[in-house]
Amino acid sequence: MKKQIKILILSMLLIFLMIAIAFVYWIKILQIAHSTFENYYKFRGCTDLINKTDDYGFCQTNSGQIIKIVKYENKWFLDGDLPSGQFPDW
């Protein structure tokens, strides 16, 4: 019985560790994606650059959708998807 509890606890710790590693990995991927226009361009699946300035750019995704990427506080975001730092008004 004690052996089964130890195995259960170790299994739970392993699952928690795997989730924590995946979370840290995803945070790092997002930091890299938002760091430059080129990285965010690739992250969003853009295939064709339409127009780019120092503060924004338009590109076409592989599905044909045209999106606008904007610079906000030295990070790149999808236009309309900027971080607000506030709770939504529900």
mmCIF file as gemmi writes it, N, C-alpha and C atoms, coordinates in Angstrom:
data_model
loop_
_atom_site.group_PDB
_atom_site.id
_atom_site.type_symbol
_atom_site.label_atom_id
_atom_site.label_alt_id
_atom_site.label_comp_id
_atom_site.label_asym_id
_atom_site.label_entity_id
_atom_site.label_seq_id
_atom_site.pdbx_PDB_ins_code
_atom_site.Cartn_x
_atom_site.Cartn_y
_atom_site.Cartn_z
_atom_site.occupancy
_atom_site.B_iso_or_equiv
_atom_site.pdbx_formal_charge
_atom_site.auth_seq_id
_atom_site.auth_asym_id
_atom_site.pdbx_PDB_model_num
ATOM 1 N N . MET Axp A 1 ? 0.821 -1.2 0 1 0 ? 1 A 1
ATOM 2 C CA . MET Axp A 1 ? 0 0 0 1 0 ? 1 A 1
ATOM 3 C C . MET Axp A 1 ? 0.866 1.264 0 1 0 ? 1 A 1
ATOM 4 N N . LYS Axp A 2 ? 1.937 1.3 0.818 1 0 ? 2 A 1
ATOM 5 C CA . LYS Axp A 2 ? 2.811 2.464 0.871 1 0 ? 2 A 1
ATOM 6 C C . LYS Axp A 2 ? 3.518 2.669 -0.466 1 0 ? 2 A 1
ATOM 7 N N . LYS Axp A 3 ? 3.863 1.593 -1.129 1 0 ? 3 A 1
ATOM 8 C CA . LYS Axp A 3 ? 4.537 1.686 -2.417 1 0 ? 3 A 1
ATOM 9 C C . LYS Axp A 3 ? 3.614 2.329 -3.457 1 0 ? 3 A 1
ATOM 10 N N . GLN Axp A 4 ? 2.342 1.996 -3.42 1 0 ? 4 A 1
ATOM 11 C CA . GLN Axp A 4 ? 1.384 2.568 -4.366 1 0 ? 4 A 1
ATOM 12 C C . GLN Axp A 4 ? 1.218 4.068 -4.119 1 0 ? 4 A 1
ATOM 13 N N . ILE Axp A 5 ? 1.218 4.476 -2.871 1 0 ? 5 A 1
ATOM 14 C CA . ILE Axp A 5 ? 1.091 5.898 -2.544 1 0 ? 5 A 1
ATOM 15 C C . ILE Axp A 5 ? 2.323 6.658 -3.02 1 0 ? 5 A 1
ATOM 16 N N . LYS Axp A 6 ? 3.516 6.066 -2.831 1 0 ? 6 A 1
ATOM 17 C CA . LYS Axp A 6 ? 4.743 6.707 -3.301 1 0 ? 6 A 1
ATOM 18 C C . LYS Axp A 6 ? 4.73 6.853 -4.822 1 0 ? 6 A 1
ATOM 19 N N . ILE Axp A 7 ? 4.282 5.831 -5.506 1 0 ? 7 A 1
ATOM 20 C CA . ILE Axp A 7 ? 4.204 5.878 -6.973 1 0 ? 7 A 1
ATOM 21 C C . ILE Axp A 7 ? 3.206 6.948 -7.402 1 0 ? 7 A 1
ATOM 22 N N . LEU Axp A 8 ? 2.074 7.033 -6.727 1 0 ? 8 A 1
ATOM 23 C CA . LEU Axp A 8 ? 1.07 8.043 -7.035 1 0 ? 8 A 1
ATOM 24 C C . LEU Axp A 8 ? 1.615 9.453 -6.827 1 0 ? 8 A 1
ATOM 25 N N . ILE Axp A 9 ? 2.303 9.671 -5.725 1 0 ? 9 A 1
ATOM 26 C CA . ILE Axp A 9 ? 2.874 10.982 -5.426 1 0 ? 9 A 1
ATOM 27 C C . ILE Axp A 9 ? 3.947 11.344 -6.452 1 0 ? 9 A 1
ATOM 28 N N . LEU Axp A 10 ? 4.807 10.401 -6.773 1 0 ? 10 A 1
ATOM 29 C CA . LEU Axp A 10 ? 5.843 10.659 -7.771 1 0 ? 10 A 1
ATOM 30 C C . LEU Axp A 10 ? 5.232 10.942 -9.141 1 0 ? 10 A 1
ATOM 31 N N . SER Axp A 11 ? 4.183 10.229 -9.482 1 0 ? 11 A 1
ATOM 32 C CA . SER Axp A 11 ? 3.494 10.459 -10.762 1 0 ? 11 A 1
ATOM 33 C C . SER Axp A 11 ? 2.892 11.858 -10.803 1 0 ? 11 A 1
ATOM 34 N N . MET Axp A 12 ? 2.272 12.268 -9.712 1 0 ? 12 A 1
ATOM 35 C CA . MET Axp A 12 ? 1.677 13.602 -9.645 1 0 ? 12 A 1
ATOM 36 C C . MET Axp A 12 ? 2.76 14.68 -9.738 1 0 ? 12 A 1
ATOM 37 N N . LEU Axp A 13 ? 3.883 14.481 -9.082 1 0 ? 13 A 1
ATOM 38 C CA . LEU Axp A 13 ? 4.988 15.433 -9.162 1 0 ? 13 A 1
ATOM 39 C C . LEU Axp A 13 ? 5.547 15.514 -10.583 1 0 ? 13 A 1
ATOM 40 N N . LEU Axp A 14 ? 5.65 14.378 -11.231 1 0 ? 14 A 1
ATOM 41 C CA . LEU Axp A 14 ? 6.145 14.349 -12.602 1 0 ? 14 A 1
ATOM 42 C C . LEU Axp A 14 ? 5.196 15.085 -13.546 1 0 ? 14 A 1
ATOM 43 N N . ILE Axp A 15 ? 3.91 14.87 -13.376 1 0 ? 15 A 1
ATOM 44 C CA . ILE Axp A 15 ? 2.921 15.576 -14.2 1 0 ? 15 A 1
ATOM 45 C C . ILE Axp A 15 ? 2.988 17.075 -13.948 1 0 ? 15 A 1
ATOM 46 N N . PHE Axp A 16 ? 3.082 17.471 -12.686 1 0 ? 16 A 1
ATOM 47 C CA . PHE Axp A 16 ? 3.21 18.889 -12.353 1 0 ? 16 A 1
ATOM 48 C C . PHE Axp A 16 ? 4.466 19.489 -12.97 1 0 ? 16 A 1
ATOM 49 N N . LEU Axp A 17 ? 5.572 18.772 -12.905 1 0 ? 17 A 1
ATOM 50 C CA . LEU Axp A 17 ? 6.824 19.248 -13.475 1 0 ? 17 A 1
ATOM 51 C C . LEU Axp A 17 ? 6.71 19.409 -14.99 1 0 ? 17 A 1
ATOM 52 N N . MET Axp A 18 ? 6.059 18.474 -15.649 1 0 ? 18 A 1
ATOM 53 C CA . MET Axp A 18 ? 5.882 18.554 -17.102 1 0 ? 18 A 1
ATOM 54 C C . MET Axp A 18 ? 5.017 19.759 -17.475 1 0 ? 18 A 1
ATOM 55 N N . ILE Axp A 19 ? 3.975 20.015 -16.72 1 0 ? 19 A 1
ATOM 56 C CA . ILE Axp A 19 ? 3.117 21.177 -16.968 1 0 ? 19 A 1
ATOM 57 C C . ILE Axp A 19 ? 3.897 22.471 -16.745 1 0 ? 19 A 1
ATOM 58 N N . ALA Axp A 20 ? 4.696 22.524 -15.694 1 0 ? 20 A 1
ATOM 59 C CA . ALA Axp A 20 ? 5.498 23.714 -15.403 1 0 ? 20 A 1
ATOM 60 C C . ALA Axp A 20 ? 6.511 23.971 -16.513 1 0 ? 20 A 1
ATOM 61 N N . ILE Axp A 21 ? 7.156 22.933 -17.007 1 0 ? 21 A 1
ATOM 62 C CA . ILE Axp A 21 ? 8.116 23.081 -18.102 1 0 ? 21 A 1
ATOM 63 C C . ILE Axp A 21 ? 7.412 23.578 -19.362 1 0 ? 21 A 1
ATOM 64 N N . ALA Axp A 22 ? 6.242 23.023 -19.669 1 0 ? 22 A 1
ATOM 65 C CA . ALA Axp A 22 ? 5.48 23.452 -20.845 1 0 ? 22 A 1
ATOM 66 C C . ALA Axp A 22 ? 5.07 24.921 -20.707 1 0 ? 22 A 1
ATOM 67 N N . PHE Axp A 23 ? 4.679 25.339 -19.521 1 0 ? 23 A 1
ATOM 68 C CA . PHE Axp A 23 ? 4.284 26.727 -19.276 1 0 ? 23 A 1
ATOM 69 C C . PHE Axp A 23 ? 5.463 27.671 -19.492 1 0 ? 23 A 1
ATOM 70 N N . VAL Axp A 24 ? 6.61 27.354 -18.928 1 0 ? 24 A 1
ATOM 71 C CA . VAL Axp A 24 ? 7.801 28.19 -19.086 1 0 ? 24 A 1
ATOM 72 C C . VAL Axp A 24 ? 8.224 28.25 -20.549 1 0 ? 24 A 1
ATOM 73 N N . TYR Axp A 25 ? 8.148 27.115 -21.253 1 0 ? 25 A 1
ATOM 74 C CA . TYR Axp A 25 ? 8.492 27.058 -22.669 1 0 ? 25 A 1
ATOM 75 C C . TYR Axp A 25 ? 7.565 27.962 -23.48 1 0 ? 25 A 1
ATOM 76 N N . TRP Axp A 26 ? 6.261 27.92 -23.213 1 0 ? 26 A 1
ATOM 77 C CA . TRP Axp A 26 ? 5.306 28.735 -23.953 1 0 ? 26 A 1
ATOM 78 C C . TRP Axp A 26 ? 5.522 30.225 -23.682 1 0 ? 26 A 1
ATOM 79 N N . ILE Axp A 27 ? 5.836 30.587 -22.452 1 0 ? 27 A 1
ATOM 80 C CA . ILE Axp A 27 ? 6.129 31.983 -22.111 1 0 ? 27 A 1
ATOM 81 C C . ILE Axp A 27 ? 7.348 32.464 -22.903 1 0 ? 27 A 1
ATOM 82 N N . LYS Axp A 28 ? 8.362 31.633 -22.99 1 0 ? 28 A 1
ATOM 83 C CA . LYS Axp A 28 ? 9.574 31.989 -23.742 1 0 ? 28 A 1
ATOM 84 C C . LYS Axp A 28 ? 9.262 32.16 -25.227 1 0 ? 28 A 1
ATOM 85 N N . ILE Axp A 29 ? 8.451 31.268 -25.784 1 0 ? 29 A 1
ATOM 86 C CA . ILE Axp A 29 ? 8.047 31.364 -27.191 1 0 ? 29 A 1
ATOM 87 C C . ILE Axp A 29 ? 7.329 32.702 -27.432 1 0 ? 29 A 1
ATOM 88 N N . LEU Axp A 30 ? 6.426 33.076 -26.531 1 0 ? 30 A 1
ATOM 89 C CA . LEU Axp A 30 ? 5.695 34.336 -26.674 1 0 ? 30 A 1
ATOM 90 C C . LEU Axp A 30 ? 6.621 35.549 -26.558 1 0 ? 30 A 1
ATOM 91 N N . GLN Axp A 31 ? 7.578 35.491 -25.658 1 0 ? 31 A 1
ATOM 92 C CA . GLN Axp A 31 ? 8.524 36.598 -25.517 1 0 ? 31 A 1
ATOM 93 C C . GLN Axp A 31 ? 9.335 36.781 -26.801 1 0 ? 31 A 1
ATOM 94 N N . ILE Axp A 32 ? 9.77 35.681 -27.385 1 0 ? 32 A 1
ATOM 95 C CA . ILE Axp A 32 ? 10.525 35.742 -28.637 1 0 ? 32 A 1
ATOM 96 C C . ILE Axp A 32 ? 9.636 36.264 -29.761 1 0 ? 32 A 1
ATOM 97 N N . ALA Axp A 33 ? 8.399 35.789 -29.831 1 0 ? 33 A 1
ATOM 98 C CA . ALA Axp A 33 ? 7.484 36.198 -30.898 1 0 ? 33 A 1
ATOM 99 C C . ALA Axp A 33 ? 7.217 37.695 -30.856 1 0 ? 33 A 1
ATOM 100 N N . HIS Axp A 34 ? 7.016 38.25 -29.696 1 0 ? 34 A 1
ATOM 101 C CA . HIS Axp A 34 ? 6.676 39.67 -29.573 1 0 ? 34 A 1
ATOM 102 C C . HIS Axp A 34 ? 7.889 40.591 -29.685 1 0 ? 34 A 1
ATOM 103 N N . SER Axp A 35 ? 9.089 40.043 -29.706 1 0 ? 35 A 1
ATOM 104 C CA . SER Axp A 35 ? 10.291 40.869 -29.648 1 0 ? 35 A 1
ATOM 105 C C . SER Axp A 35 ? 10.605 41.624 -30.936 1 0 ? 35 A 1
ATOM 106 N N . THR Axp A 36 ? 10.318 41.053 -32.109 1 0 ? 36 A 1
ATOM 107 C CA . THR Axp A 36 ? 10.601 41.731 -33.373 1 0 ? 36 A 1
ATOM 108 C C . THR Axp A 36 ? 9.429 41.548 -34.336 1 0 ? 36 A 1
ATOM 109 N N . PHE Axp A 37 ? 9.362 42.437 -35.324 1 0 ? 37 A 1
ATOM 110 C CA . PHE Axp A 37 ? 8.316 42.317 -36.341 1 0 ? 37 A 1
ATOM 111 C C . PHE Axp A 37 ? 8.457 40.994 -37.081 1 0 ? 37 A 1
ATOM 112 N N . GLU Axp A 38 ? 9.671 40.627 -37.436 1 0 ? 38 A 1
ATOM 113 C CA . GLU Axp A 38 ? 9.906 39.409 -38.194 1 0 ? 38 A 1
ATOM 114 C C . GLU Axp A 38 ? 9.459 38.17 -37.415 1 0 ? 38 A 1
ATOM 115 N N . ASN Axp A 39 ? 9.769 38.152 -36.131 1 0 ? 39 A 1
ATOM 116 C CA . ASN Axp A 39 ? 9.346 37.008 -35.31 1 0 ? 39 A 1
ATOM 117 C C . ASN Axp A 39 ? 7.83 36.924 -35.213 1 0 ? 39 A 1
ATOM 118 N N . TYR Axp A 40 ? 7.172 38.068 -35.008 1 0 ? 40 A 1
ATOM 119 C CA . TYR Axp A 40 ? 5.716 38.06 -34.882 1 0 ? 40 A 1
ATOM 120 C C . TYR Axp A 40 ? 5.06 37.736 -36.217 1 0 ? 40 A 1
ATOM 121 N N . TYR Axp A 41 ? 5.673 38.188 -37.289 1 0 ? 41 A 1
ATOM 122 C CA . TYR Axp A 41 ? 5.225 37.883 -38.648 1 0 ? 41 A 1
ATOM 123 C C . TYR Axp A 41 ? 5.166 36.361 -38.842 1 0 ? 41 A 1
ATOM 124 N N . LYS Axp A 42 ? 6.232 35.686 -38.452 1 0 ? 42 A 1
ATOM 125 C CA . LYS Axp A 42 ? 6.278 34.217 -38.562 1 0 ? 42 A 1
ATOM 126 C C . LYS Axp A 42 ? 5.308 33.56 -37.58 1 0 ? 42 A 1
ATOM 127 N N . PHE Axp A 43 ? 5.231 34.085 -36.36 1 0 ? 43 A 1
ATOM 128 C CA . PHE Axp A 43 ? 4.364 33.528 -35.327 1 0 ? 43 A 1
ATOM 129 C C . PHE Axp A 43 ? 2.902 33.538 -35.763 1 0 ? 43 A 1
ATOM 130 N N . ARG Axp A 44 ? 2.493 34.593 -36.469 1 0 ? 44 A 1
ATOM 131 C CA . ARG Axp A 44 ? 1.11 34.715 -36.938 1 0 ? 44 A 1
ATOM 132 C C . ARG Axp A 44 ? 0.857 33.976 -38.248 1 0 ? 44 A 1
ATOM 133 N N . GLY Axp A 45 ? 1.887 33.388 -38.838 1 0 ? 45 A 1
ATOM 134 C CA . GLY Axp A 45 ? 1.704 32.603 -40.056 1 0 ? 45 A 1
ATOM 135 C C . GLY Axp A 45 ? 1.634 33.427 -41.32 1 0 ? 45 A 1
ATOM 136 N N . CYS Axp A 46 ? 2.257 34.594 -41.309 1 0 ? 46 A 1
ATOM 137 C CA . CYS Axp A 46 ? 2.258 35.443 -42.506 1 0 ? 46 A 1
ATOM 138 C C . CYS Axp A 46 ? 3.158 34.833 -43.577 1 0 ? 46 A 1
ATOM 139 N N . THR Axp A 47 ? 2.72 34.992 -44.818 1 0 ? 47 A 1
ATOM 140 C CA . THR Axp A 47 ? 3.508 34.491 -45.94 1 0 ? 47 A 1
ATOM 141 C C . THR Axp A 47 ? 3.945 35.602 -46.879 1 0 ? 47 A 1
ATOM 142 N N . ASP Axp A 48 ? 3.186 36.704 -46.923 1 0 ? 48 A 1
ATOM 143 C CA . ASP Axp A 48 ? 3.515 37.813 -47.809 1 0 ? 48 A 1
ATOM 144 C C . ASP Axp A 48 ? 3.475 39.135 -47.056 1 0 ? 48 A 1
ATOM 145 N N . LEU Axp A 49 ? 4.545 39.905 -47.169 1 0 ? 49 A 1
ATOM 146 C CA . LEU Axp A 49 ? 4.595 41.235 -46.571 1 0 ? 49 A 1
ATOM 147 C C . LEU Axp A 49 ? 3.969 42.222 -47.547 1 0 ? 49 A 1
ATOM 148 N N . ILE Axp A 50 ? 2.999 42.974 -47.089 1 0 ? 50 A 1
ATOM 149 C CA . ILE Axp A 50 ? 2.324 43.96 -47.936 1 0 ? 50 A 1
ATOM 150 C C . ILE Axp A 50 ? 2.947 45.337 -47.75 1 0 ? 50 A 1
ATOM 151 N N . ASN Axp A 51 ? 3.121 45.742 -46.482 1 0 ? 51 A 1
ATOM 152 C CA . ASN Axp A 51 ? 3.658 47.062 -46.182 1 0 ? 51 A 1
ATOM 153 C C . ASN Axp A 51 ? 4.205 47.028 -44.763 1 0 ? 51 A 1
ATOM 154 N N . LYS Axp A 52 ? 5.32 47.753 -44.525 1 0 ? 52 A 1
ATOM 155 C CA . LYS Axp A 52 ? 5.883 47.814 -43.176 1 0 ? 52 A 1
ATOM 156 C C . LYS Axp A 52 ? 6.509 49.172 -42.94 1 0 ? 52 A 1
ATOM 157 N N . THR Axp A 53 ? 6.241 49.726 -41.749 1 0 ? 53 A 1
ATOM 158 C CA . THR Axp A 53 ? 6.906 50.935 -41.281 1 0 ? 53 A 1
ATOM 159 C C . THR Axp A 53 ? 7.601 50.585 -39.966 1 0 ? 53 A 1
ATOM 160 N N . ASP Axp A 54 ? 8.111 51.584 -39.283 1 0 ? 54 A 1
ATOM 161 C CA . ASP Axp A 54 ? 8.754 51.33 -37.988 1 0 ? 54 A 1
ATOM 162 C C . ASP Axp A 54 ? 7.752 50.973 -36.898 1 0 ? 54 A 1
ATOM 163 N N . ASP Axp A 55 ? 6.466 51.342 -37.082 1 0 ? 55 A 1
ATOM 164 C CA . ASP Axp A 55 ? 5.466 51.152 -36.033 1 0 ? 55 A 1
ATOM 165 C C . ASP Axp A 55 ? 4.372 50.146 -36.356 1 0 ? 55 A 1
ATOM 166 N N . TYR Axp A 56 ? 4.238 49.752 -37.607 1 0 ? 56 A 1
ATOM 167 C CA . TYR Axp A 56 ? 3.204 48.79 -37.975 1 0 ? 56 A 1
ATOM 168 C C . TYR Axp A 56 ? 3.545 48.127 -39.312 1 0 ? 56 A 1
ATOM 169 N N . GLY Axp A 57 ? 2.83 47.086 -39.615 1 0 ? 57 A 1
ATOM 170 C CA . GLY Axp A 57 ? 3.004 46.413 -40.891 1 0 ? 57 A 1
ATOM 171 C C . GLY Axp A 57 ? 1.76 45.622 -41.239 1 0 ? 57 A 1
ATOM 172 N N . PHE Axp A 58 ? 1.54 45.402 -42.531 1 0 ? 58 A 1
ATOM 173 C CA . PHE Axp A 58 ? 0.449 44.572 -43.016 1 0 ? 58 A 1
ATOM 174 C C . PHE Axp A 58 ? 1.047 43.35 -43.685 1 0 ? 58 A 1
ATOM 175 N N . CYS Axp A 59 ? 0.436 42.201 -43.425 1 0 ? 59 A 1
ATOM 176 C CA . CYS Axp A 59 ? 0.895 40.99 -44.082 1 0 ? 59 A 1
ATOM 177 C C . CYS Axp A 59 ? -0.3 40.092 -44.378 1 0 ? 59 A 1
ATOM 178 N N . GLN Axp A 60 ? -0.062 39.139 -45.242 1 0 ? 60 A 1
ATOM 179 C CA . GLN Axp A 60 ? -1.105 38.187 -45.603 1 0 ? 60 A 1
ATOM 180 C C . GLN Axp A 60 ? -0.719 36.82 -45.045 1 0 ? 60 A 1
ATOM 181 N N . THR Axp A 61 ? -1.67 36.186 -44.37 1 0 ? 61 A 1
ATOM 182 C CA . THR Axp A 61 ? -1.417 34.864 -43.805 1 0 ? 61 A 1
ATOM 183 C C . THR Axp A 61 ? -1.571 33.793 -44.878 1 0 ? 61 A 1
ATOM 184 N N . ASN Axp A 62 ? -1.194 32.573 -44.528 1 0 ? 62 A 1
ATOM 185 C CA . ASN Axp A 62 ? -1.302 31.477 -45.498 1 0 ? 62 A 1
ATOM 186 C C . ASN Axp A 62 ? -2.754 31.151 -45.84 1 0 ? 62 A 1
ATOM 187 N N . SER Axp A 63 ? -3.702 31.63 -45.036 1 0 ? 63 A 1
ATOM 188 C CA . SER Axp A 63 ? -5.124 31.421 -45.345 1 0 ? 63 A 1
ATOM 189 C C . SER Axp A 63 ? -5.692 32.545 -46.211 1 0 ? 63 A 1
ATOM 190 N N . GLY Axp A 64 ? -4.869 33.564 -46.501 1 0 ? 64 A 1
ATOM 191 C CA . GLY Axp A 64 ? -5.312 34.674 -47.334 1 0 ? 64 A 1
ATOM 192 C C . GLY Axp A 64 ? -5.775 35.892 -46.557 1 0 ? 64 A 1
ATOM 193 N N . GLN Axp A 65 ? -5.85 35.793 -45.264 1 0 ? 65 A 1
ATOM 194 C CA . GLN Axp A 65 ? -6.304 36.911 -44.431 1 0 ? 65 A 1
ATOM 195 C C . GLN Axp A 65 ? -5.201 37.972 -44.345 1 0 ? 65 A 1
ATOM 196 N N . ILE Axp A 66 ? -5.576 39.236 -44.461 1 0 ? 66 A 1
ATOM 197 C CA . ILE Axp A 66 ? -4.637 40.337 -44.303 1 0 ? 66 A 1
ATOM 198 C C . ILE Axp A 66 ? -4.756 40.852 -42.877 1 0 ? 66 A 1
ATOM 199 N N . ILE Axp A 67 ? -3.62 40.897 -42.178 1 0 ? 67 A 1
ATOM 200 C CA . ILE Axp A 67 ? -3.624 41.351 -40.792 1 0 ? 67 A 1
ATOM 201 C C . ILE Axp A 67 ? -2.667 42.527 -40.627 1 0 ? 67 A 1
ATOM 202 N N . LYS Axp A 68 ? -2.934 43.31 -39.592 1 0 ? 68 A 1
ATOM 203 C CA . LYS Axp A 68 ? -2.077 44.441 -39.253 1 0 ? 68 A 1
ATOM 204 C C . LYS Axp A 68 ? -1.35 44.112 -37.958 1 0 ? 68 A 1
ATOM 205 N N . ILE Axp A 69 ? -0.046 44.272 -37.984 1 0 ? 69 A 1
ATOM 206 C CA . ILE Axp A 69 ? 0.796 44.041 -36.814 1 0 ? 69 A 1
ATOM 207 C C . ILE Axp A 69 ? 1.305 45.406 -36.368 1 0 ? 69 A 1
ATOM 208 N N . VAL Axp A 70 ? 1.14 45.72 -35.081 1 0 ? 70 A 1
ATOM 209 C CA . VAL Axp A 70 ? 1.512 47.042 -34.574 1 0 ? 70 A 1
ATOM 210 C C . VAL Axp A 70 ? 2.531 46.931 -33.44 1 0 ? 70 A 1
ATOM 211 N N . LYS Axp A 71 ? 3.33 47.977 -33.299 1 0 ? 71 A 1
ATOM 212 C CA . LYS Axp A 71 ? 4.317 48.048 -32.223 1 0 ? 71 A 1
ATOM 213 C C . LYS Axp A 71 ? 3.714 48.806 -31.055 1 0 ? 71 A 1
ATOM 214 N N . TYR Axp A 72 ? 3.787 48.214 -29.883 1 0 ? 72 A 1
ATOM 215 C CA . TYR Axp A 72 ? 3.242 48.829 -28.677 1 0 ? 72 A 1
ATOM 216 C C . TYR Axp A 72 ? 4.213 48.569 -27.532 1 0 ? 72 A 1
ATOM 217 N N . GLU Axp A 73 ? 4.773 49.631 -26.979 1 0 ? 73 A 1
ATOM 218 C CA . GLU Axp A 73 ? 5.747 49.542 -25.889 1 0 ? 73 A 1
ATOM 219 C C . GLU Axp A 73 ? 6.893 48.598 -26.241 1 0 ? 73 A 1
ATOM 220 N N . ASN Axp A 74 ? 7.451 48.769 -27.43 1 0 ? 74 A 1
ATOM 221 C CA . ASN Axp A 74 ? 8.589 48.003 -27.941 1 0 ? 74 A 1
ATOM 222 C C . ASN Axp A 74 ? 8.313 46.523 -28.139 1 0 ? 74 A 1
ATOM 223 N N . LYS Axp A 75 ? 7.053 46.14 -28.245 1 0 ? 75 A 1
ATOM 224 C CA . LYS Axp A 75 ? 6.68 44.762 -28.551 1 0 ? 75 A 1
ATOM 225 C C . LYS Axp A 75 ? 5.686 44.787 -29.704 1 0 ? 75 A 1
ATOM 226 N N . TRP Axp A 76 ? 5.618 43.707 -30.441 1 0 ? 76 A 1
ATOM 227 C CA . TRP Axp A 76 ? 4.736 43.612 -31.603 1 0 ? 76 A 1
ATOM 228 C C . TRP Axp A 76 ? 3.512 42.778 -31.28 1 0 ? 76 A 1
ATOM 229 N N . PHE Axp A 77 ? 2.338 43.283 -31.722 1 0 ? 77 A 1
ATOM 230 C CA . PHE Axp A 77 ? 1.061 42.63 -31.441 1 0 ? 77 A 1
ATOM 231 C C . PHE Axp A 77 ? 0.17 42.679 -32.671 1 0 ? 77 A 1
ATOM 232 N N . LEU Axp A 78 ? -0.826 41.844 -32.678 1 0 ? 78 A 1
ATOM 233 C CA . LEU Axp A 78 ? -1.885 41.919 -33.664 1 0 ? 78 A 1
ATOM 234 C C . LEU Axp A 78 ? -2.722 43.152 -33.342 1 0 ? 78 A 1
ATOM 235 N N . ASP Axp A 79 ? -3.013 43.982 -34.345 1 0 ? 79 A 1
ATOM 236 C CA . ASP Axp A 79 ? -3.81 45.179 -34.114 1 0 ? 79 A 1
ATOM 237 C C . ASP Axp A 79 ? -5.163 44.796 -33.514 1 0 ? 79 A 1
ATOM 238 N N . GLY Axp A 80 ? -5.553 45.478 -32.474 1 0 ? 80 A 1
ATOM 239 C CA . GLY Axp A 80 ? -6.798 45.175 -31.782 1 0 ? 80 A 1
ATOM 240 C C . GLY Axp A 80 ? -6.631 44.156 -30.673 1 0 ? 80 A 1
ATOM 241 N N . ASP Axp A 81 ? -5.426 43.633 -30.498 1 0 ? 81 A 1
ATOM 242 C CA . ASP Axp A 81 ? -5.163 42.612 -29.488 1 0 ? 81 A 1
ATOM 243 C C . ASP Axp A 81 ? -4.064 43.076 -28.53 1 0 ? 81 A 1
ATOM 244 N N . LEU Axp A 82 ? -4.057 44.379 -28.263 1 0 ? 82 A 1
ATOM 245 C CA . LEU Axp A 82 ? -3.032 44.939 -27.4 1 0 ? 82 A 1
ATOM 246 C C . LEU Axp A 82 ? -3.334 44.641 -25.933 1 0 ? 82 A 1
ATOM 247 N N . PRO Axp A 83 ? -2.295 44.464 -25.127 1 0 ? 83 A 1
ATOM 248 C CA . PRO Axp A 83 ? -2.544 44.261 -23.694 1 0 ? 83 A 1
ATOM 249 C C . PRO Axp A 83 ? -3.022 45.556 -23.06 1 0 ? 83 A 1
ATOM 250 N N . SER Axp A 84 ? -4.048 45.462 -22.253 1 0 ? 84 A 1
ATOM 251 C CA . SER Axp A 84 ? -4.594 46.676 -21.631 1 0 ? 84 A 1
ATOM 252 C C . SER Axp A 84 ? -4.167 46.804 -20.179 1 0 ? 84 A 1
ATOM 253 N N . GLY Axp A 85 ? -3.855 45.7 -19.541 1 0 ? 85 A 1
ATOM 254 C CA . GLY Axp A 85 ? -3.497 45.749 -18.135 1 0 ? 85 A 1
ATOM 255 C C . GLY Axp A 85 ? -4.685 45.964 -17.224 1 0 ? 85 A 1
ATOM 256 N N . GLN Axp A 86 ? -5.889 45.839 -17.789 1 0 ? 86 A 1
ATOM 257 C CA . GLN Axp A 86 ? -7.098 46.039 -17.01 1 0 ? 86 A 1
ATOM 258 C C . GLN Axp A 86 ? -7.997 44.829 -17.162 1 0 ? 86 A 1
ATOM 259 N N . PHE Axp A 87 ? -8.917 44.704 -16.234 1 0 ? 87 A 1
ATOM 260 C CA . PHE Axp A 87 ? -9.922 43.646 -16.332 1 0 ? 87 A 1
ATOM 261 C C . PHE Axp A 87 ? -10.987 44.044 -17.345 1 0 ? 87 A 1
ATOM 262 N N . PRO Axp A 88 ? -11.548 43.102 -18.073 1 0 ? 88 A 1
ATOM 263 C CA . PRO Axp A 88 ? -12.603 43.452 -19.038 1 0 ? 88 A 1
ATOM 264 C C . PRO Axp A 88 ? -13.84 43.997 -18.324 1 0 ? 88 A 1
ATOM 265 N N . ASP Axp A 89 ? -14.57 44.863 -19.002 1 0 ? 89 A 1
ATOM 266 C CA . ASP Axp A 89 ? -15.817 45.416 -18.467 1 0 ? 89 A 1
ATOM 267 C C . ASP Axp A 89 ? -16.968 44.474 -18.806 1 0 ? 89 A 1
ATOM 268 N N . TRP Axp A 90 ? -17.342 43.646 -17.866 1 0 ? 90 A 1
ATOM 269 C CA . TRP Axp A 90 ? -18.432 42.693 -18.115 1 0 ? 90 A 1
ATOM 270 C C . TRP Axp A 90 ? -19.712 43.186 -17.55 1 0 ? 90 A 1
